[in-house]
Amino acid sequence: MREIAITTEFIKLQDLLKFAGAVETGGEAKERIQGGEARVNGEACLQRGRKIRPGDEVSFAGETLTVRYAD
């Protein structure tokens, strides 16, 4: 599990994947999310604009990312 710190209220799923380095481009994020590769809090998510807030867990490509507020 890897923690990702954000300074905003939320981050969109596709932006989180780019920020975390799980994908290289927004286009890749879009394709892979719409292909069913992402799970948010244990449920499949096909919405690339899904708002991810601190405390949410995102599973993608065998890795789990958790979001928290930056200190």
N, C-alpha and C positions, 0 to 999 in steps of 0.2 A: 504494500500500500504506500502510495506517495501523496504527500500533502502539497496542494497548490494554494498559494496565498494570493488573494485578490484585494484590491483597494476600493472596489465598487460594491453596490448592493447585491449584484448578481453578475454572472458571465454566461453568455450563450454557449450551448453545447459545442457548436462548431469552433467557436473562439477558444474554448477551454482546450480542445484537442490540439489546436495550433499552438497555443501558449505553452502547453505541456510538452510539445515536441513529438506528440504521438502521430501527427500527420504533417506533411510539408506545406500543403496549400489548402485554401478554402474549398477548392473544387474536389480535392481528395476527401476532405472531411464530409462534404455533401454526399458524395457517392457512397462512402462507407457507412455513414449514418443511415441513409435511405435504404441501404442494402441490409440493414438489420444488425450491424456489428456492434452497436452501442447499447448499453443497459444503464439506466439511471435508477438508483435505489432498488436494484434487483429486477426491474421491469424493462422489457425491450422498449426502445425509444426511437422513433423514426423522424422526430422533429428536430431539425438542426438548430432551430432558434429557441429550443427549450431553455428556460431560465434555470441555471444551476446556482444554488445559493449555498452559503456555508453550512456544512453538515451533510450535504448531499454526497453520495458516492457514485462515481461513474466507472463502469467496467468497460474496457476497450482493449482489444488486441492482447488479452492475457494479463492486463495490468489494471489495478484499481486505483483511481484517483479520488482523493477527498479534497473538498474545498474548505478553506478557512479564511477569515479576515486577516489581512496583514497587520502586524503589530504596530 
